[in-house]
Amino acid sequence: MAHILVMGASHGIGLETVKAALAAGHRVRAFARSAGRMTLSDPNLERFTADALNPIDVASALEGVDVVVQALGVPVRRLIGPVTLFSDATNLLVPAMEKAGVGRLIAITGFGAGDSRDAIGPLQRIPFRLVFGRAYDDKDAQEMRIRHSHLDWTLVRPGVLTSGPATGRYEVLATPASWRNGLIARADVAHFVVAEIGRAFYAKRAVVLVG
């Protein structure tokens, strides 16, 4: 069993990853500014109240962990202004991991980040840029920093996220020719992430997940 640091653990995919990892028997350090308000209870869960942009917090969180899952998000209301959280946090995290000797990073970005942007259909491109453009420009920078690191990284790019339980019925699209958008439950993204922790089959690769 692994000792996993989940960054962005209190909401969305991060929270679902915490649940799935605990269910699989892993030890989890749940990193979030609101970690103290998490209602989960498990002997293998450590709530770690911290800021992803604070170097002291990040260095402390990396102590004794085997793998990092980066699942940061920003509220929709913040998409109208400049977005730098993803790249700023990654620019801090990557060298901290390299210094601490933590080699495995699984980062959740999104369909449309990096070279998957070319797979967005022509009818989706304009609304995608209008709504998510600033955030995905920052995710591009995030992915580039990760790719240029010495870490064993996996970039996870889910399609349109939905709520509900994990189904286990989703596709892992690992080649650019296969990339497309689609719906996927956050819990299914977490299912993939936890499975990848145990096998590292997609190390040094980017995948798109759709239901």
Backbone torsions as a table, in degrees:
resi	resn	phi	psi	omega
1	MET	NA	145.7	-176.3
2	ALA	-99.0	158.2	169.9
3	HIS	-102.6	112.9	-168.3
4	ILE	-111.7	131.6	169.4
5	LEU	-98.1	118.7	176.7
6	VAL	-107.4	115.0	-180.0
7	MET	-97.2	127.8	-170.8
8	GLY	86.4	41.2	-167.0
9	ALA	-84.9	-8.4	-171.1
10	SER	-92.3	-10.5	-176.9
11	HIS	-142.7	162.0	167.6
12	GLY	54.8	-137.0	-177.2
13	ILE	-62.7	-35.1	178.4
14	GLY	-59.4	-47.3	179.2
15	LEU	-63.8	-43.2	178.6
16	GLU	-63.7	-33.9	177.7
17	THR	-68.3	-40.0	175.6
18	VAL	-57.9	-48.1	-179.3
19	LYS	-60.9	-46.8	-177.2
20	ALA	-66.7	-39.0	-179.7
21	ALA	-67.1	-41.9	177.1
22	LEU	-63.3	-41.1	179.2
23	ALA	-62.7	-29.1	179.3
24	ALA	-84.7	-3.2	176.7
25	GLY	94.9	7.0	179.9
26	HIS	-79.4	159.6	168.2
27	ARG	-88.3	136.5	-174.1
28	VAL	-128.8	129.7	168.6
29	ARG	-103.5	110.1	-174.3
30	ALA	-92.3	106.7	-173.4
31	PHE	-98.6	119.5	176.4
32	ALA	-168.9	154.8	175.8
33	ARG	-64.8	-27.9	-179.8
34	SER	-106.4	24.5	-176.3
35	ALA	-58.8	-33.2	-178.8
36	GLY	-64.6	-18.1	-179.3
37	ARG	-96.0	1.6	178.4
38	MET	-66.8	137.7	-175.8
39	THR	-96.3	-2.8	178.2
40	LEU	-64.7	146.5	177.1
41	SER	-134.5	121.7	-179.7
42	ASP	-161.1	138.7	179.7
43	PRO	-62.5	-20.3	179.0
44	ASN	-94.2	7.6	-178.1
45	LEU	-103.6	129.4	171.5
46	GLU	-117.2	117.6	175.5
47	ARG	-81.2	126.9	-174.2
48	PHE	-125.7	97.5	-178.2
49	THR	-77.4	117.4	-172.2
50	ALA	-164.5	170.2	-178.7
51	ASP	-117.2	127.0	-178.4
52	ALA	-66.5	-11.8	178.9
53	LEU	-102.9	8.1	178.7
54	ASN	-104.7	112.6	-175.2
55	PRO	-62.0	-32.4	179.0
56	ILE	-68.3	-42.9	177.5
57	ASP	-60.1	-45.7	-177.0
58	VAL	-65.0	-45.2	179.6
59	ALA	-60.7	-42.2	179.1
60	SER	-65.1	-39.2	-177.9
61	ALA	-66.4	-26.6	-176.8
62	LEU	-80.0	-11.2	-176.7
63	GLU	-64.4	119.3	172.8
64	GLY	81.4	6.7	-178.7
65	VAL	-96.5	158.2	-179.0
66	ASP	-100.7	-29.6	-173.4
67	VAL	-151.2	147.7	177.4
68	VAL	-116.3	131.9	170.4
69	VAL	-109.4	116.0	179.9
70	GLN	-99.0	110.8	-175.4
71	ALA	-130.3	50.5	-177.4
72	LEU	-75.1	153.0	177.2
73	GLY	-146.2	163.6	175.6
74	VAL	-126.0	146.0	177.2
75	PRO	-62.3	150.2	-179.4
76	VAL	-57.7	-35.6	-177.7
77	ARG	-63.0	-20.4	-178.5
78	ARG	-90.0	-2.4	-179.1
79	LEU	-74.6	-13.4	-178.3
80	ILE	-80.5	-15.7	179.4
81	GLY	-112.2	-176.3	177.7
82	PRO	-59.6	139.8	177.8
83	VAL	-119.5	122.2	179.3
84	THR	-132.4	-0.1	-174.7
85	LEU	-56.6	-46.5	-172.9
86	PHE	-63.5	-47.5	-179.3
87	SER	-73.3	-40.5	179.7
88	ASP	-61.0	-46.3	-179.7
89	ALA	-65.8	-38.0	-179.0
90	THR	-71.6	-37.9	176.8
91	ASN	-62.4	-25.9	175.8
92	LEU	-86.0	-43.2	-174.3
93	LEU	-67.1	-46.6	-172.8
94	VAL	-58.4	-53.3	178.6
95	PRO	-64.9	-30.5	177.0
96	ALA	-65.9	-39.6	176.5
97	MET	-65.4	-43.7	-179.8
98	GLU	-62.5	-40.4	179.2
99	LYS	-67.3	-37.9	-177.4
100	ALA	-81.1	-10.3	-178.4
101	GLY	77.4	22.9	175.3
102	VAL	-95.3	111.0	-167.0
103	GLY	-96.4	-14.4	-171.8
104	ARG	-108.5	124.3	179.3
105	LEU	-130.1	126.5	171.8
106	ILE	-114.3	115.1	-175.5
107	ALA	-113.6	125.9	176.7
108	ILE	-92.0	119.1	177.5
109	THR	-113.5	-93.7	177.2
110	GLY	166.7	155.1	174.4
111	PHE	-62.1	127.8	-174.7
112	GLY	109.6	-10.7	176.9
113	ALA	-86.2	148.9	176.4
114	GLY	58.4	-139.7	-176.2
115	ASP	-75.7	-4.8	174.6
116	SER	-76.4	-9.6	178.1
117	ARG	-60.6	-32.5	-179.6
118	ASP	-65.0	-18.9	-178.0
119	ALA	-88.7	-3.3	177.1
120	ILE	-70.2	130.5	-179.4
121	GLY	-63.4	152.0	-176.7
122	PRO	-58.8	-33.7	-179.7
123	LEU	-73.5	-20.9	-178.7
124	GLN	-91.9	-16.6	-169.1
125	ARG	-65.3	-44.3	-176.8
126	ILE	-67.1	-51.2	177.9
127	PRO	-63.6	-33.4	178.2
128	PHE	-61.6	-46.4	-179.2
129	ARG	-65.6	-39.4	-178.1
130	LEU	-64.4	-40.6	-175.3
131	VAL	-88.5	-47.0	-169.6
132	PHE	-111.2	2.8	-171.4
133	GLY	-54.3	-48.3	-176.9
134	ARG	-64.8	-43.1	-179.5
135	ALA	-64.3	-40.5	-176.5
136	TYR	-79.0	-24.6	169.5
137	ASP	-61.8	-39.8	178.8
138	ASP	-71.6	-35.9	174.8
139	LYS	-64.1	-34.4	174.9
140	ASP	-58.0	-46.4	179.5
141	ALA	-65.0	-38.5	176.8
142	GLN	-58.7	-50.7	-178.6
143	GLU	-62.9	-40.4	-179.3
144	MET	-61.7	-42.5	179.1
145	ARG	-63.0	-40.3	179.4
146	ILE	-65.8	-44.0	-179.7
147	ARG	-62.1	-31.6	-178.1
148	HIS	-86.4	3.8	-179.5
149	SER	-86.9	175.2	175.0
150	HIS	-96.2	10.7	-176.1
151	LEU	-81.3	159.5	168.3
152	ASP	-88.5	93.2	-172.3
153	TRP	-103.5	155.9	166.2
154	THR	-134.0	129.7	176.0
155	LEU	-98.9	122.3	-177.2
156	VAL	-109.9	119.2	-175.1
157	ARG	-118.3	87.7	177.8
158	PRO	-72.1	155.5	173.5
159	GLY	-78.1	-143.1	-178.3
160	VAL	-73.3	123.2	-172.0
161	LEU	-83.4	140.8	176.9
162	THR	-128.6	165.4	176.9
163	SER	-90.4	-179.5	177.3
164	GLY	106.8	171.5	-176.3
165	PRO	-74.1	163.8	175.4
166	ALA	-66.6	139.8	177.5
167	THR	-106.0	-24.1	-173.9
168	GLY	74.0	0.8	-179.4
169	ARG	-109.6	87.0	178.4
170	TYR	-147.6	164.0	-178.4
171	GLU	-108.7	139.5	173.6
172	VAL	-104.2	107.6	-176.5
173	LEU	-97.8	108.0	-169.3
174	ALA	-105.8	-3.1	179.7
175	THR	-122.4	143.2	-178.1
176	PRO	-54.5	-34.3	-179.1
177	ALA	-65.0	-23.6	-177.2
178	SER	-95.0	-9.0	-173.4
179	TRP	-66.9	133.1	177.1
180	ARG	-157.5	164.7	178.7
181	ASN	-87.3	163.3	178.3
182	GLY	174.1	169.8	179.6
183	LEU	-82.1	147.3	172.2
184	ILE	-155.8	139.2	178.4
185	ALA	-72.6	142.2	175.7
186	ARG	-55.5	-37.1	-179.6
187	ALA	-65.8	-30.9	176.3
188	ASP	-72.9	-35.0	173.7
189	VAL	-61.0	-44.3	178.0
190	ALA	-61.9	-39.0	177.9
191	HIS	-58.4	-44.8	178.5
192	PHE	-63.7	-45.1	-177.2
193	VAL	-59.7	-46.3	-178.4
194	VAL	-67.0	-38.4	175.8
195	ALA	-62.7	-39.4	-178.9
196	GLU	-68.4	-29.7	176.5
197	ILE	-59.9	-38.1	-176.9
198	GLY	-81.7	-15.7	-173.3
199	ARG	-126.3	-26.7	-178.6
200	ALA	52.3	36.3	-178.7
201	PHE	-67.1	-31.6	-175.6
202	TYR	-105.7	29.4	176.2
203	ALA	-61.8	139.1	-178.1
204	LYS	62.8	29.4	-179.8
205	ARG	-136.9	157.6	174.1
206	ALA	-113.7	135.7	-179.6
207	VAL	-128.7	150.7	171.3
208	VAL	-106.2	135.6	179.4
209	LEU	-112.8	128.4	174.6
210	VAL	-139.2	154.7	180.0
211	GLY	-78.9	NA	NA
